[in-house]
Amino acid sequence: QHPDTRLALARCRGRTGRYLEAIELILETAATHPEYQPLVVSHLETLGEYLSGEGAYLAAEEAFSRLVEIMPDNPNYWMRLGDVRVQNVRIESGLDAYAHALRLAEDSDSALQETIRQRLEAINPTSAKIPGVGLNDFKGVL
């Protein structure tokens, strides 16, 4: 199949609630046509944002997990991964993603750093009963 056809099919799958199939089609396009990577990234980001907005946090987490595999140095994708993990009540792994995003944004994007700090501060790991994890663990990056 032509990559444009595969991406169109992925959009159709996403519209019909077959989100994981859509993600797989998008990733197959990336694997077979590396020149389509910018379009693949755009599709994954759009799908992840849509899924998050629809409350389909597990599928959104899959989309953002794949995005950080493709673009590991992008702090925005790490932050969005943290968001959907927290929404999935996976607080500890969400905190890890936020911390990673903050380290990546350390020297470049002060607005993004502030957004990540606000999200970290909004989480109360103690009330979530995660042993050994607290905001003090982020003192080096907060």
C-alpha positions, 0 to 999 in steps of 0.5 A: 500500500502507498503510505498516503493510503495507509495513513488515510486508513489509519485516520479511518480506524481512529474515527471508528474507535480502532485506535490501537490499529490506527497507531500500528498503521501509522508506525508501519508507515514510518518503518517502511517509509522513513521519509514520511517520519514528519507526517507520521509524527504529526499523525501520532501527535494529533491522534494522541491529543484527540484520544486524551481529549476523549478520555481514551487515556490508555490509547493516548498513552500508547500514542505518546509512548510511540512519539517519545520513541521516535522523538526522544529529545522532545520535552513536549511529548514527554510532558504529554506522556506524563499527562496521560499517565497521570490521567491513567492513575499511573502517578509514578510513571507520570512523574518520571515522564514529567521529570524527563521532560523537565530535564530536556527543557532545562536549557531551552524552554522556560515556559514549558519548564514552568508548565511542567513544574505546575503539573508536578506541584499539582500532584500530591504523590503522598496522597496517591500512596506511592512509597518513596516518591515525593516532590522532594525527589525533584528538587534538582529539577524543580 
